[in-house]
Amino acid sequence: MSGPLRPPRPCAPFAGRAEETSNLREFLAAETGPGPRVLLLHGPAGVGKSALAAHLVAPSASGTEVPVCWMPAGGEAPDPTGLLLRVLGQLDAELPQLRLPCSGPESAVDAHAVRDACRDHFAAHPALVVFDDVRSGELAEALLDAFARTRAAVVLTARDALTLPQGEVRRHEVRPLDVHDSAVIAWRTGRRLLAGPEAEALLRLTGGLPLLLRLAGPLLEAGGLDAGETLREWERTFPADADGRWTALTDLAVEGLSGPCRATLGRLLLYGPMPFGLPTAKGLLEPAALGHIDELAAAGLLVRDHDGRWSVAAASISGGAAWQTPQSVHALFRSVREDLLAVLDGDASRAKCARVLRGTDEYLDMILRLPASRETLTGPLARLLTVRCDAYRLAVLRRALSAGRPRLRVEFAQGVRDPEHPSAVAAQRPSGGTQRAVAIYESGHLSAALRALGPESSWDATAGPTTATLRGRILCDQGWVDEAEAAFTDAAAGYRAGKQLRPGAWTSLHHAALLLLAGRPDAARTRTEQALAVFRRTGDERGQAWCATTLGRVHLATGHLEDGLVDLTAAKALHLVIGDLRGQAWTRYHLALADADQNADGKAIGELIAVADLFESLGDQFGAAWATHQLGLLERDSEDAQRLLREAARTFRDIDCPHGLAWTELALGSHPTVSPYPGLGKQHKTGHLEQARALFCRLGDRSGELWARYCVGLLDGDQARVDPVLGELATGRFTTSREARLLLEHRRGKRPAPYWRHAVPRRARDTISLARAGEPPVECRVRLTLLDGSPIRILLRVEAGDRHPWAADGGDGVWLRAVGTPLTPADIEPAMSLVRPSPLAGHGAEFTFTAHRPGPHRLRFTIADEQTGSVLQQVETEFDLPDTSAPHLVTAPHPEHARGA
């Protein structure tokens, strides 16, 4: 959650109460023993209980470092457990039973678990908690029960002197202001300082209630009358009872408003006494009417509430019913729903995303206090809270849904389902093919998940990109690189066409995992950073955590072990905070592999055992099989290694994962622990190796096929077969120079078992190198064209290759940054320009080159992603600029050559 809700700002016209404020602060700060300090502020409506509480707990005034949590408790039938959940969430407390629906099996969180979590947290972490506007003794008792035997200080504000349980409770009646303090508030609001009989008349009319004084102060300036005359007129015409005077002052304040401002107040009254912020105001009001908020505040009809929001000071205004148009409220709900969906799909500006994410509490209050909003907002808000991994507010929302309204529970269930998918897809029936396939895929049954998807011709148009993404993930896990890449490309195009950028970012992230499998870590980094930019803008916490995991894998794949460990450790903490068990499992899996690469076998084995248990608890056979496979590689006991590898092979075969099965079969035929001597069980080991080679050939994995042939040659002792394979493996395509050196050293030592991790590098086991005979690479080319005329102008274009994902749509929605850098004495204008991947000149960028001397010149262009700044390519060009002092030798500049294009 977003942190403790700030208390109301101490009201500007606050006056008096200095002595009682000092005494009450001392009480809250004192250590009174093992129990909490409880302060009850009670008094009539409008007397200033909330304002006094705000002054008591203001950080600048309290002089304490403890966190302050302000929790409004008004409304009809408030839920004490829901209030406590919001308190725990705002203070980042631990509640182990609370889990996001998308992160694993759900578990119910009852009132007792929440109460115990409060007691545990506040016993160890002192805090100051305010429950504002408590309406009943039963609610107060339920709230205070959660603070028994804790170090917290609790402030309650209530209109009545509630009956509270026994304990250290200090009751303080908040009384109306005296004549002097009343005059001070009237002066601060209306700039008219009253004294003597006039001040006493003001006290009689307002009863010393700050709320009425803030209404009366500005009115003393209106009408051009003397303040004394105005007060005498009010005493003569106002009703004798306090409620009547309240209504009369409110009516006068409304009459003094301009016509448009009065209409604005009428629309705000539709929202009732609930606090509202800018998102709600924009939904209720026309743009021109937003400026009326300051006028209403100056008239005392609006007051600043907690967290900078506003609320109507007087809920019952004469004639207000005539202004009420319920259609406006429903239009507000529809507007909020559209904003939520725009953020969820990523089709919202940065400013709108920030505004919606800040308004989460306001939208939750809207659903809790305005039942008419629930059918419109429950699903989108539940989805936003799931995307933000806000388990506390999500639990509050679920508790608010009545058991008698099954439709609302369906909306909630659809909202929290599959947060990576667009909202329209999540709203489909749970029996839909995509939803069944997701559930099967999460269990690790890859071929069964593909069957559940059905043929492409049967896919629903709405779910097309979602289904294509899921198909790509399944094919990637099986090891079918080309087919998976085609599926991800189709999905990305569909999301771009539908302007669903956040689901498209998830597709980019899954595509990055495929690129890592294909041995293209730089391309994987670019896609991950692009996805991360979208996740940050839309508040997708789970997406950001998975990006951290993927970036850690990129560092490991490029040999930056320390950077990889830093990123993966940070990702592990992020997954832990948001409660994503699957994210924790895979991040810890890659951390264990990094430990193994550092020869920390004991640490790696312990981590992999925990990872395997975590996958088992999630019912994920695919993850469990890979963890078991890695344990088998690290195990030095022959029988245990065989058992683990055979178990992994059996699971890979059952779920139809040829990539995992191929490497497990290779390990069974050549692992030094399983097969320490080539002469023993040669036929059995050869069978495993041939099975591995057949699987690698089926996948088109040239690297895996070569390793299988190498192992078979070693097993047979056939030097004529071993050396050619060894020579190909030692090339730069399949191994780095260091890996090739280790491989050759292993061969010179005539060691019979090559599978030990120092011989077969991690990169070989974690990538698939496809054999593409004579096939041009997938790439983008930078084209530089020297234009005719003077001054010297260069046209830069970026052209995507035929198989590049940008080629299908002409780079629609993709922007790149082109930066020109002279490498010789010269200037270039502009220094930077934006281009789109397209052969069209209009999508390129034109640069003007001004040389400071004749002769040869060099110029570098750097192409980077516009959102993330990741450098994608650099090109250099050279051209000769003749000496203009010899006119008969002057010719147009001509390029010599271009490097890197």
N, C-alpha and C positions, 0 to 999 in steps of 0.2 A: 504494500500500500504506500501511499505517498507521504507518510509521516504524520505526526500529531497535528490534529486540527487546531489551528491557532485560536486563542480566545478572542472575543470581540475586542476591537480597539476601544480603549477607554474613551467614552463619549466626550467630545469637545466641551459641551456645556456642563460637564460634571462639576459639582461644587459641594463643599461641605464634607461631612463624615470623616474628617481627618483623624479624630481620636479613635473612633470605632474601627477605621481601616487599620490603624497602627496596631491596635489590640488584637484584631483578628489575624493579621499577618503573623504576629508573634505566636499565636495559638497554632497556626498551620505549620510553622517552622519548628516548633518545639518537639523533642522526642519524648513521647508520653508512655513508652513501654512497648510491649510486643504487639499491641493492636493498632489499628489505623486511627488517625485523627479525622473526625467527622464534624463538619460544620453545616448546619441547616440555616439558610437565609430564607425567612418567610415574611410575607407582607402582601398587601393588596396589589392588583394589577396596576402597572404604571408607576410604582413607587421607586423603581430603580434597582431591583434585586440583581438582574443580569449585569447592569453597569457596575455595581459594587463588586460582584464576583470577578468581573474582568479586571478591575483595579487591584483586587487582592492577588490575583495569580499572574499579573503582567510580569514577564521576565525581568524587565528593567526595574520594577519596583520590589519584586519579591527577594531579590538578592540571592537566589538559590540556583543551583545548576541542574536540579531535577527536571525531567521533561514535564510539560503541561499538556494535558489532553482535555479538550473541550467537547462535550457531547450533548447536543440538543436532545431532550427526552420528551418533548411535547407531542401533540398529535393524539389521535384516537387509538386507544388500546395499544400502546407501545409494547414491544416485545423486549423484556429485560435481557434475554439471552442474545438477541440481535444487537442490542446496545453494547453488551459486553464484548461480543465478537468484534465490533467496530473499534472498540477501545484497544483490544489486543492487537488487531491488525495495524492500527496507527502507531503502536509502540513496538512493532516488529517482535512480538512475543512468540514463544514456541507453543504450538498446539499440534502434537504429532498425529492426532487422529484426523486432522484436516488435510484433505488431499484434493488436487484438481481432478475433475472427471476424466481429463485426457491423459493423465499421468499414471494411471494404474487403477486397480480395483478401488471403488469408492467405499468409504466407511462412514456411517452416520455419526454426526457430532451432536450429542444431546446436551441438555442444560447442565448436567452434572460434570461432564467433561470440560465445558467452558468455565464453570465455576472453579473447578480444580486448577485449570490452567491459569486463571486469574490469581488464585492464591499462590501458586508456585512462582509466578512471574513477579508479583508485587512483594512477595516475601524477600526476594533477592534484589529487586530493582525498585528503589523508592521513586514515586512519581506523584504528581498533583493532578487529580482527575475531577472535572466539574461536570455534573449532570444538571443541565439547565431546564427549568420548567417541569419538574416532577409533579404529576397530577394526583398520585394516590400513595397512601402508606404501603400498600401491597407492593407497588413497583419499587419504592424506596427500600423496603426490606429485602426484596429479591436482589437488588443491586448491591446493597451493603453486605449481603451474605458472601459475595464473592471476594470481599476485602478482609474477611476475618483473619486475624493473626498475620497481617501484612504490615509493611512499612509505608503504605500509601497515605496520602492526605486526600480526603474526599469532601467536595463541596456540593451541596444540594441547594437548588433554589426552588421554592414552592410558594403558592399563594396561601396555603393553610399550614398551621403548625402541626405537621404530620406526626403520627405516633410511630416512633422508631424503636428498633430493638435495643435492649440494654447494652451499654458500652460507653465509651468515651465519645459522647455526642454533645456538641455545644450548639444550643439554639440561640439564634439572634434575630430579633424582629427588626426588619428594615422599616423605619418610620418615615413619614413624610418630612420634607425639609421645613426648616423654620423660616421666619419672615425674611431674614437677611440672605440666606442661601437661595431662597426662591427669587429674590430680587436679582441676585447675581446671575442665575440661569437666564432670567428674562432679559437681562442686559446683554449677555453673551449671544443670545439668539436674535434679539431685536434691536440692540444698540440703544435701548432706552433704560436708563438707570432710575429705578423708582425708590422712593423713601417715604417714611412717615405713613400718613393715611393711605396713600396710593399703594405702597407695598403691602399694607395690611389688607386692602381690598383685593389685591391680586392673590394673596394667600387664601382669603375666604373663597374666592371663585375657583381656584385650582386645587384647593386642599393640600398644597405643597407637593403635588405629584409631578415629578420631572417630566413625564410624558405630556401632561397638560400645559406645563410651563413652556415647553418647547413649541407648543401650538400657539400659546398666548403671546409669547415674545414678539414674533413677527407681526401679529395682528395689531399690536399697540401702535405700530408705525403706519398702519393703513388708514385710509379715509380722511387724512388731514386733520383729525381731531386731536385735542390734547389728551394725553394718557389718562388724566383724571376723569375727563368727560367720558372717554371710552369705557373706563372701568365702571363708572356710575351707570352708564347705559346698560352694560352687561348685567350689573346687579339688579337693575330694574326689570330686565326682560328675560333673563335666564331662569330656568326651573330651579327650585330650591334643592332638589336632591343631586347627589354627586353624578349619577349616571346621566341625568338630564343636562347638567352643565358640560359633561364630556361630549355629549352629542351636539350641543349648541356650539361649542368651540370648534369641533370638527367640521360642522356645517359651514361656519364662518370661514374656516381655512380653505374649504373646497370652493366656496363662492368667490374667494379672492384669487383663484387661479384663472389663467387664461382658458379660453374654450378648448383649444387643442390639448393643453396640459390636463384639463379636467377629463377629457376623453382618454388620455394616457393612463390617468389614475384608475378610470373605470376598467380598462383592460387589465391593469395589474391586480385589481380586486378579484378578477376571475381566479387568480392563483391563490387567493386566500392569505392567511397570515404566514405562510411558509416563506423562509428566506429564498431569495432568487439572486442569480448572478447574471453576467453578461449573456451566456448562452440562452437562458430563458427569456431575458429581456428582448433579445434579438428575435426570438421566435414569436413573442407576443406583440411586439411593437413594430411599426414602420421605422425605417432608418431615421427619418427626420424626428421621430418622437423620442429617440434615445436621449436627446439633449434635455428633455423635460425632467429627467430623473434628478438633476441638480436643483431644478425649481421646486420639485416636490420635497426634496430634502430640506431646502431653505425654509419651506413653509411648515416643517415639522411633521409632514405626513409620511415621510419615509425615514427610517433609521438604519444606520449601518449595523449589520449583524456579523456573526462569526465568519471568519475567513474572507472578510471583505465583501460579503454579500449584503443585500438590502432586504428589508421586510416592511410591509405596510404598518404604520404606527397604530392606526385605528381601523379595526376590521369591519366595524358596523358604521357605514356612512349613509346618511339619509339620501334616498334616491338612487343608491348604488345599484339596486336590483334592476332599475330601468336600463342601465348601461350594459348589463351582463349579456354576452353573446356566447353561449356554450360552444358554438362552432369555432370560435377563436381558440378555445382551449384544445379542441381536437386538432385544429390546424397546427397548434404548437407541438402536440404530440407527434403529428406526422412529420413536422419539420425536424424535430429531434431524431426521429427514427431515420430520416434520410441522411442526417449528419453522421449518425453512428454507422450506417451502412457504407457511407462514402469513406470513412476512416478505415473500416474493416477491409474494404476492397482496395484501399490505397489510392483511390481516386479523389483525393482531397488535398487542398493546398497545405503547405507547412503551417500557416497560421490557423487554419481550421482544425488541423490535427491537434495542435497545441491547445486550442480552446476546448475541443471536445474532451481531450484527455484530462484537462484541469477540471472539467465539469462532472467527473464521475460521481462524486458525492451528491451533487445536485440532482442528477438523473436518478440515483438510487432513492433519494428522499422523495422525488416525484412519484416513483412507483409505490413507496411505502405509504405515502400520505394521500395520494390521489388515485383511488381504485380505478377510475376511468382510464388511466394511462396504461394499465397493466397489459392489456391485450396488444397494444401498439408497441410497447417498449421492452417487454420482458425478454423476448428472444434476442434482439440486437444488443441490449445491455448485458445479458448473460454471456453473449459471444465476446463482447469487448472485454469483460472481466476475465474470461478464460484466456483470451489472447494476451492480456496483461499479467496473467498468472496471479490474479488477485483472489486467492482462495477465501479470504475472510469476507470481503463484500459479496462474493458469490454465495457463500453460505447464508449470509443475511438475506439475500434476495430469494434464495430457495425457501427459507423459513417463512417468508412473507406470502408465499403462494398458498392459498387456501386449498385444503384437501377436497373441498366441494367444487373446485373449478379445475377439472381435469384438463381443459383446453390450455390453461396457463402452464400447467406442468409439462404438457407436450411442447409448448413454445420454449420453455426453459431447456428441456432435453435436447431439442433441435439446436438451440443456441450454443450449448456447450460441446456439441458433437464435432469432432474433426476440425479443430481451429485453423488448420492450414487451408481448408477448402473455402471457396466463396460461400456467402450466406445462402444463396439460392440453392446450392447443392446440399448444404447441411439441412435445409428445410424439407428435403425429399423424405419419402416414407423410409423407415428403417429397413424395410424389406427390399429396398432397391438394390440392384446389382453392385453399385459402387460401395454402398454401405456394408454389404456382406463381404465384399472383397477386402475392404479395409480391415474388418475384424479378423478375417482369415490371415491376411498378410501380417498383422501384428502378432499372430500366433506362430509365424515363421513358416507356414505351409505355402511355399511359393507357387508350385504348379496348381494347387487347389485355388489359390487367389486368382491366378490367371483365368482358370475356368469360370470362376464366379463373375469375372468381368464380362465374359462372353465375347463374341466377335465384334469388331469395330463397327460394323453396320448396325448393330443393335444398341449402340450407346445413345443415351439421351443427349440432345443438343446442348442443354444447359450444363450437363455434367461432362461434356466432351473434354475440355482441358484437364479437369480433375481426374477423369478416368485415364487420360493419356499419361499424366504425371505418375499415377499409381502404377500403370503398366511399365513405365520407364524404371521406376524403383525396383519392381519385381525382376525385370530383365537384368538390371544392373547387379542385383544380388546374385542372380544365377550366373552372371559372367558374359551375357550377350551384349557386347559393347555397342556395336553398330545399331542393333534394334532398339536398345535403350536410348541412344542418342537421337534417333529419329522420333521416338515417342516424346522425349523432352522438348525437341524442337517444335513439334506440332502443338504441344501444350503451351509453350511460351507464346507462339503465334496466336493461339486462341485467347489467352489471357490479355495479350496486348490489344487484340481487337475488341474485347469487352471492357477495356480499361480497368482491369482487376489487377492492380500492381502488387498488392500484398500477397495474394495467392501466387502470382507470377514470381515473386521473390522466393517463395518456398520452392517452386520448380527450379529456379536458378541454383538454389542451395543443394537440392538433390542432384542437379546436373553437375555441380562441383564435385560431389562424391564420385560420380561416374568419371569425370576428368582425372581425378586422382587414381582411380582404378586403371584408366587408360595411360597413365604415366605422363600426364600433362599438368603438373602442379601450378605452373604460372597461370594457365587459363583458369584453373580451379580457384586460385586466389582472386582473380578479377571478378568472377561470378559471385564469389562469396562476399566480397566487399560491396558489390552492387546490391546484393540482397540485404546486407547489413545496413546500408543507408536507408532503404525502405523500412526495415524493421524499426530503426531508431525513430524515424519520422512518425510511424503509426503506433508506436508504443508496444510492439510485439516483443515481450520479454523472452518468451520461449525461443523465438527466432534468433534473437541476439545471442542467447546462450549456445544454440547450435552453431551459429556462425563462429563463435569462439572455439568450439570444438573442431570445426573444419579448418580454421586457420592454424590451429595447433598441428593438425595432420599435415597441412601444407608445409609447415616448417620441418616436420620430421621427414617428409618426402624429399625435401631439398637439402637435407643434411644439416639443418640448423637445429641441433638437438636441444640446446639450452633455451632458445626461443620457443621451441615446441613445448617443452616442459612448462614454461611460464604460462603460455596460452592455455594449455590443457588443464593446468592446476586452477587457473582463473575460471575456466569453463566448468570444471567440477564444482566449484563453489557456487557459481550461478545456478546450475541445475539443482543443487542442494537447496538453495534459497527458494526457488520457485516450485520445488517439489516434483520435478520431472524425473521419475525413476528410470525411464528408458534413456534419457540423456545422461544421467549419472552412470548408467551401466556402460554405454559405449565410450564415454570419456575416460572412465577408469580402465577400460579395455586397452585403449591406445596408450594410456600412461603406463600400463603394465608392459606393453611391447617396448616402449622407450626404456623402461628399467632393464628389460632383457637385453636390449642392444648395448647397455652399459655394463653387462655382465653381473647385474644385481639379481641373480636368479631367485634367491630366496624371497626378496621383496616382490618380484614379478609373480612368482607362484602364489604367494598369499593374496595378492590383489586379484589374480585371475580366478582363484577359488571363490572369492567374494563376488566377483562379477558373474560367474556361472550361477551362483545361488540367486543373484538378483534377476538374471534372465529367467531362471526357473520360476521365481515368484511371479514374474510377468507373463509366464506361459509362452515365452518367445524361444522356440526351438532353434531358429536360425542363429540368434546371438549365443545361445547356450552351446551350440555345436562348434562355433568358432572359438569360444573360450576353452572348450574341452580340447580342441585341436592344438591350441597354443600350449596348454598344460602338458599334452603328450610330447610336444617338442622339447620342453624344458625338463621333463621327468628323466632321471638317470637310472631308475630301476627298470629293468627290461620288461618284467611282467606288467608293472603299472603303466609303462609307456604303451605297450601293446593294447592293454585294456582301454586306455583313454583314446588312442587313435582309432581303434575299431569302433568304439562308441560314437566318435565323431563321424566316421565314415558311414555308419548305419543311419545316423540322423540326416546327414547330407543326402544320402540316397533316398530316404523316406520323403524329404521335403522337396526333392528335385533341385539340388544346388550343384550343378556340375563343376563350377569353379572350386568350391570348397572340397568336393569329393576328389577332384584331380590331385590337389596338393596333399590331401590326406593319404590317397593311394601311393603317391610318390614317397611320402614319409614312411609308410608301412614297408616299402620295398628297399629303402636306402638309409633310413635314419640309423645313426651309429649305435644307439641303445637297443633298438629293435633288431637290427641286423649287423652285429659287430664283426662277423666273419663272412666274406662272400661265398665261401664254399658250403656253408650250412643252409639247407633249404633253398638252394638256388632257384629251383623251378617255381617254388611258391613266391619268392621275392620277384622273380621275373614277371610273374603273372600280375602282381600289383603294379609294377612299372609299366607294363604294356597297357594295362587298364588306364593308368594315368596318361600315357601318351595318346591313347585313343580319345580321351576326354579333352585333352589340350587341342588335338587336331580338330575335334568337333567344334570347339569354341573359337578356333582360328588363332589361338595363343601361341605365336611362334617361340616366344621365350620359354614358356612351359614345356613345349614340345622338345626344344633343344635340351633342356635339363633332363627330361625323361630319357632321351636318347643317350645323353652323356652317362647317366646312371646305369643304363643297360649295358653300354660299352664297357664301363668299369667292371660291372659284374661278370661280364663274359671274358674280360681280359683281352679284348680285341683292340690293340693300339691303333689299327688302321681306321677304326670307327670312332675312337675317342678323340684323336687329335684334330680332325677337321671340325668336329662339333665344338671342341674346346676353343679353337681359333675363332669361330663365329661368336661364341659366347663372350669372348674377351674383347670384342669390338665395342665401340662407344655406344652402339644402339642398345645393348642389353646390360652393360655394366659400366660403372665409372672406372677411372684409372686405378683407384685404390682397390675396388672390388675385383678388377681383372688381375691385379698383382697378387691378391690373396688366393684367387682361383689357381693361378699358375704355380704359386708356392705349394698349394695343396696337391697339385698334379705332380710336381717334382718329388714330393714326399711319398708318392705312390700310396696315398691313403685310400682305402677301398670304399669308404662311405662318405659321399660328398654332401649329404644333406645338412650336416651340422651348420649352424647359422653363420659361421665364419666363412663357409664355402659358398652356400647359396645365400646371397644378400637379401635383406628384408625387402628391398625394392622389387626383386624378382617375384617374391611370394605375394606381394601386395598389389601387383599390377598385371595387366594383360597387354602384351605387345602383339598387336594384330599384324599379320603378314599382308602387305598391300603392294603386290608386285606391280611396278610401273604406274602406280596411282599417284596423282599429284597431291601434295599436302593441302589440308584445309587451312586457309590463311586469308588475311587481308593484306592488300598491297597499297603502298603509298605512291601515288602518281604525281610527279612534278612536271609542270609545263611552263616553259619560258614564253611569255606573251610578247607579241609584237609591240613596237613603239617605245616611247621614252616617257617617263623614267622606267627603269627595269622593274618588271612585274612578274611574279611567279604565282601560278595557280596550283594549289595543293588539293588533291582529292584522295579519298580513302575508298578503295573498291574491294568488296567482299568476294572471296572465291565462291565457286558454284555450290560447294557443299557447306559453306559457312552459314550459321543460323541467321545472319543479317541479310543474306542474299535473297531469301524468300520474300521479304517485305520491303526491300530497299532501305533497310536501316530505320524504318519508321519508329519514332520514339527514342532512338539512340543518338546521343550527342557526345562528340569527342572534342577534346581540347587540343589544338595545334599550337605549339609554341616555337617560334623561330629564334635561333641564336646564331649570330655571325661569329665565325671562328677566325676571321681576319678583320682588319680595321674597316668597319662598315656599320651602318644602321639598318634596321628593318622595322617597317610599320605595317600593321600593328604588331606588337610583340606577341599577342595571343589572339586566336580567333576560334570560334566553334564551327565544327563541320559535322556532316552526317555521312555515314558509309553509303556512298552512292556514286555511280559513274557520271552523274549529271554535274555540269559545271556550277549550276546554281546551288548545289549542296556542298560545294567546296569552299575554300578560303583563298582570297587573293592578298598577296604580300608585296609591298613595295620595298626594293632594295636600293640603298644609297651607299656607294663606295667612297672611302676616304682616300684611295690611291688607285692607280691602274695596276694591272697585272692579275695574277690568279687569286681567286677568292674561294673560300669554303663557307658553307652554310649548313647548319644542322636544324632539323625539325624533329620535335618530340611530340608524339601522339599519346594522349592520356585519356582515361575515362573522366567524363565531365563531373560526375557525382562524387567519385571516390578519390580522384587524382592518381589512380594507379597507372604507371607508365606501361603502355602496350607495345610501343615500337619507337625506334629512333632511326632516322635516315639522314645521310649527309650527301651533299652535292657540291661539285666544284665547277667553276666557269672562269673564263679569262676575260678581263675587261681591258681593251686596248688603251694605249696612251693617246688622249685627245689632243696632245701638243703637236702631233703629226697627222693633220687632217686626211692626207691621202692614204693613211694606214687604218683609219677608223672603220671598224665593222661592228655589226651587232654582237653583243656578248653571246657566246655559245657554250653549252655545257660540255664538260670534259667526260665526266662519268658520275654515276650515282651509286653510293654504297648503302647496303642494307635495305634497299627497296625490293 
